[in-house]
Amino acid sequence: MDVGLQMVFASYGWSNVSDRQVWDEELRLARLAADLGFDVLWAVEHHFNDYSFCPDNLQLMTHLAAVCPNIDLGTAAVILPWHDPLRVAEQAAVLNYLSNGRLRLGMGRGLARREFAAFRGTMDESRERFDEAAAMILAALRTGFMEGNGKHYKQPRIEIRPRPDHAMEGRVYAVASSDDSVVSAAKLNARMVMFADRPWPLRMPAIEKHRALTRSLHGVEAAAPLLADFCVCTPTMDGAEDKARRYMGKFIESNFYHYELLGEHFATVKGYDAYAQKIAMAKEIGMDGIVSAFMQAALWGTPDHILRTMEERRALVGDFELATSFRFGGTPYDLAEQGLRLFAKEVLPVVKSWTSAAATPAA
C-alpha cells in the first residue's frame, strides 16, 4: 500500500504564528516523512488566506526533489483554471527531469469563490477550463508538443523543452469530489482523489462510478484512488478523541469559512450542485454532527485503532493510496511530529505489508 504525507500549509487555529514558521514546520515534517519511509510527499495549492497558503506546489516540489532525493513528489492538486496550461506542462516536464521521473501530477478545478475572484476568473467556467487544460497538458507530456483550439485556450503547436522523457501513465491524479469531476477523472484515466470529509460509505457511489466509466472508456480497471485525510496518532486512547475533535473541528471551521460553504452561491454555479447538497446536509445535522461525520472518515487514536479504521476502509473501498496530514487546525508541532513518528513506526510497516486485493487471487 502506498502512503504519503499531505502538506497543508495552514495557520488557521494558531495564534501569533508567522507564515515562515508555518512553512518551516511543514518542511521539517516533509523531510522527516521522507527519512521514515513514506512513499510520496503531497502538497495542496491554495492562496491568500490562513486556511492554506501554498501558491505553487510544483515550485515547492522542485525544491523537495533536491532535499528529499528518495521519495515521490505529488501535487494534490494544481488548480488548472488558475494557470496557463502551457506553463503547467513546462513546469511538470522540468520537475520530472530534475527528479528523474518522481512526479505524480494531481490536477483539480478549484472550489473557493474568493480564490477565483483574485485570479479574475469565475467558477462558472471552471469545469470547461479544467477539461480543456488537462487534456492539453497530458497530451503535451506524452507527445512533447502542446497545442489547443478550444473555447478557452487557443494554443499554437509548440514543442516542450526540455522534452518530456518520463511516462506519466499511472502517475496522473484528478480531484473528484463532485459527479462531473468523477466523469472528468475517468475520461483522463486518472486516479481519483477524494478527501475524508464524510463517512466512506457515502463515497462509494462515486468510486464505483469512476471504476465503471474507466472500464467502459479505456478497457482497463481503474487504478486505486488516492484518499486524503487527517491524522492524530497517539500512544494511548486517553484523550485521543478529544484531541482529534479539537483539531479536526478547527480544520472544519476553517474549511467552511474559506469555501463559504454556508453561502447560497453553490446552488446557482454550474457544476457545483453536489456542494449544495452537502451544505443542505450540514445545515440539517449541525456543526457537531459534521465533526462527528468527519471523524468517522479520518484517522485518529493509537496505531492499533488507526489500523482497524484503515482495515474497515479497505474492506469497503478496496485498495487505495493514502495521503494524510499530521499538522492542521492548530495542531501543535510537537504533537504533529510525535504522531508522524509513531505512525511511521507502527502503522506504516503493517499497511505496506498488505497484499493488493486484486493480486491476491493470482497469488
N, C-alpha and C positions, 0 to 999 in steps of 0.2 A: 504494500500500500504506500502511496506517495503522500508525504506530509510536508507542508510548507508553513512558513511564518508569514502572516499578513501584517504589514506595516500601515498604520492609520494616520499618524502624524496629527494628533488632536491635542488641543489644550483645554477643551471644554471639560469642566469638572475640576480643574486645578485652579488654585489662586496664586497670583504673583509668579507665574511660570513663564519664562521668556520663550520665544519661538526657537531660539538657539538651543535652549535646554531640551525642548521637545524633540528637535532633530537629533541632538547628541544622544539622547536616551534611546530613540528608535534605532539609530545606527549601532549603538552598543549591543542592543538585543539582536540585531541582524547578524553582527559578527559572531556573537555567542551562538546563535542558532546554526550558523554555518559550521562552527567548530564542533557542535554537539551532534551532528549527523542529520539535520533536516535536509530535505531534498531540494527545496526551492525557496527563494525569497520573493514575496509578492508585495506590491505596493499599489495603493489606490491612486486616483487622480481627483483632487479637489482643490478649490481655490478660495482665497479671500477671507475665510471665516474660521473661528475656533473649532468648528465641527471637524475640520480636516484641512490641512494645507500642504499638499504635495502636488505642486502645479505641473511638474514634468517628471513622470515616473520613468520614462525612457532615459532621461538625463541621469536620474538617480541610479538606475540600474547600470549605466555605463561606468559610474564611479564604483559600484559594488562589484562589477566584473573584475576590476583590478584588486580591490580589497579582499574579496572572497573568491578565490580562483577555482574552488571545487564544488560549487553549488549552482543550480539553475537560477534564472532570473526572470521573474514574471510581472506582467502588468495586469492589474485587475481593477480598473481597466483604463486603456487610453480612450477618452471620450471623443469619438470621431467628429461629431458636429462642431467641436471647438478647434479643429485642426485642419490644415491643408493636407489632403491625402498624400500628395507628393512628398511632403516633408516627413510624414509618418513613415512612409516606405523607405526613405533615405535613412532616417534615424534607426529604424529597425535593422536595415542592412549593415549599418556601421556597428551597432551593438552586437549583432550576430558575428560579425568579423572579429571584433575585439574580444569577444567571449568564446570564440571557437564553437559557435552554434548552441549556446546555452539559453538563448531567449525563448520564453514562452509568451507569445503575443496575445494578450487578452484585450478585447475591444468592447465598448459599450456606447449607448446613445445619450446617457445623462438623464437627470431627473429634477435637479434643483432649478426652479424658475429664476432665482437670484443669480446663479452662475450663467445661465443662458443670456440674461439681460446684460450682464457685464461684458459678454463676448458679442453683444449686438446681434444676437440670434433669437429665434423663437422656438419654443418646444413643439409647435405645430409641424415644423419641418424636420424634426429630429429623426423620425423613422426613415424618411426618404433619404436624408443625408447619410445616415448610418449605412443603409443598404448599398447606396451608390459608392460611398468611400471604401467600405470594407471589401467589396468585390474588386475595386481598382487596386487596393493595397496588396491583397493576396495574389492577384494576377501579376503585379509588378515583382513581388518577391519570388514568384515561381518562374517568370519568364525573363526578368531583368529589364523589362520595359513598362513604363507607366503611360496609360492613355485613357481617355474617357470622353464621352459625348452625351452625358446625362443632363438632367434638368438643372442640377446644382453645380456640377463640376465639368467644365469644358477644358480638358487637358490634352494638348497636342502630344503625340507619341514622343517619348524621350527616354533615353537609357539611364538606368540607375547605376551610379558609380560611387563607391566600389560595387562591382557586380555582386549580387546576392549569390553566395556559394554554399548555403546550408538549407536543406529542405525544411519546410515548415509543417509538413504532414504530421499530425498528432500533437502539434505544439501551438495550435490556434484555439482560442477560447472566446466565448461571447457571453456577456451577461444576459440572462434570460429570466427576468422577474415578471414579465407580462406575456400574454399569449402570443402577441405578434413578435416579440423578441425571441420566443421559443421557435417560431417558424423561421425567423432570420438566422438563428444559430444553426438550425438543421440545414437550411439552404447552403450555408458556408461549410457544412460538415465540420463544424467547430464543436469542441467540448462546451457544454453549457455551464455557466457559473451561476450558482444560486446562493443567496445569503440566508443565514439562520435567523429569520425574524418571526417564524411561526412553526408550530409542530410539523414534523416532516411528513406525516400522512396527508396534510393539506397540500404538500408539494408534489405528491405522486402523480396526479393527472398531468401536470406539465412535464414531468420527467418521462412518463410513458408516451406522451405526445411527441416529444423530441426523439425518442427512440424509434417510434413508428415512422415519423417523417424521414429520419436519416436512412432507415432501411428502404423506404419507398423511393427516395430521391437518389440515393447513392449505391444501393445494393449492398451495403455493409452494415454491421452492427455499430451503433453509436459508441464512441469512447466514453469511459467513465466520467461522470460530471465532477466538477470542482465545487465542493461545498465549503463556503467561507463562513466561519463562525468566531466565537469569542470564548476565551478560556480563563477560568480562575482555578488553578491547580494547587491544592493544599495538602499537607501531610496527614491531617486528620479531618473528620467531618465537623469537628467542633467549630462552630462559627462560619463554616464554609458557605452555607446557604445565605446567611446574612451578608457576607462579603459579595457574593455573586449578585444578589438582588440589589445591593447598593450601587455597584459599579455598572452592572448591566442596565439598571434603571436609569442611571445618569446618562449612559450612552443613548438609550431610547429617547430620553428627554431631548438630547442634542439632535437626534435624528428627526424627531417631529418638528423641532424648530427650524433646522436647516432646510428641510424639504417642504416646509409649510404644509404638513400632512393633514392638518385640520382645515385647510383652505378649501374653497369651492372650485378652484380652477381646474382640478383634475377631472371633474365631471364634464368639462367642456373642451379640453385639449385633446386633439386627435391622437389615438394610440395609447392613452393613459387611463382608459376607463377601468382597468384592473385595479389601479390605485384608489379609484373612487370606491370600489367595493371594499378594499382593505380599510379605508377610512370609515366607512359605514360600520364595519365590524368593530373598529377601535372605539367608536363613539358608543357602541352598544355595551361593550364589556368594560370600558373604563381603563385608566392607566394601570391600575393594579392588575387587571386581567391581561393587559398587553404584556406587562413584565413577566407574569407567570407563564404566558404562552411562549415568550422569548426564551425563558429559562428551560422550557421543555425541549427546545431545539438546540440550545448551546451546551457547552461542556463546562462542568464545574464540579468541585469536590476532590476527593482523593483520587490517585491514579486508578484504583480498583473501580471506583464509582464512574469515572470517566470512561474506562474501558467497557463497562457494562452498557453505558449510554451509546458508545460507538458500535458495540455489537448489535444493539437493538436497531440502530440506524441502518447498519449494513444488512441486517435481516430484511428490512423493509425496502431499502433503496437498491441493494446490490453493491457492487464495487463502486468506490468513489475515491476521488482525491480530496485531501483536506488542506485548507489554508486557515490557520487560526491565529488570532491576535491575543496577546497577553497584556497589552497596555491600551486602555480605553476608559472613558468615563471617570477619570480621576484616579485610576489605579496607581498607588504609589510605586515608584520604580523598583524598590526593593521587593515588593510583593510580586511584581511582574517578572523580575529576574529569577526569584526563587521558584515561581510557578513554572517558568520555562525550563529551568534546570531539572526540576522534579519530573516534569512531563517527558523531557528527553531521556532521563534515566530509567523511568519505569513504564511509560506508555509507549514511547517510540519503538523500543525493541519488540514489543508484542505485536503492534499493528504492522510492523514491517515483516513479521513472520507469517502474516495471514496470506493464504494462497488465494489467488484470483478465483472468484466463484465460477467464472466462465472456463477457467483452466482445470478446475477440479475433476470434471468427468473424464477429460482426456488423460489426466494423471492417473 
